[in-house]
Amino acid sequence: MNATVLWSADGVLVIGMVPPPSRMEARTHLRQAVREAVAQWLKLSIETISVESTPGQPPRLLLAGGAAGLSFSHDEGLSLAAVHLHGAVGIDVMRVQAIADWFMLARDYLGPQVADALAACPADQRPLALAQAWTAREAALKCAGLQLTEWDGAAPACRLQALRLAAPYVATLAY
């Protein structure tokens, strides 16, 4: 597995990898890559690290002596994982692309202020701005343990960090 550490600070580790074609294989490979990266990062035996997934709940990384926040995100051609040793974490990745009904999507899921800001954005910059706003919203929701729903005016309180990725991808980390 060729996972790469993309960011590390404040007890947070972000890794990325090019996943296998099948979504199930991508999930399996990314979980193994997380275990390997964390074992190296914390100088632990990989046997003391496991991933716990319960439907409807954020995944957790179980370590010898405790647990850590864990989040995954996949888009075609890229999978990301984030680990936070001191609390909840969320990560989201998205391929930058033009979306025909971007205004309705933004209004319905990102809120009227973001939709208005995107409307004021030059058309050639809008796909990138939309992807940045979308990944920030998704990452924050994941960090708060919430599912994506239509805009309700609430913005989970968390620290957001845009991640530098090769085009055409955008990602945001929330912790």
PEGIBEL-V903650 format. One record per run of one state. SS is the DSSP state (2 for helix, 1 for strand, 0 for the rest). FROM is the first residue (numbers start at 1). LEN is the number of residues. Records with the same first field share a line. If there is no record, write none. Layout:
SS = FROM-LEN + FROM-LEN
//
This chain:
0 = 1-3 + 10-2 + 18-5 + 43-3 + 49-1 + 53-7 + 64-2 + 76-2 + 85-5 + 96-6 + 110-2 + 121-2 + 144-16 + 164-5 + 175-1
1 = 4-6 + 12-6 + 50-3 + 60-4 + 66-10 + 78-7 + 90-6 + 160-4 + 169-6
2 = 23-20 + 46-3 + 102-8 + 112-9 + 123-21
//
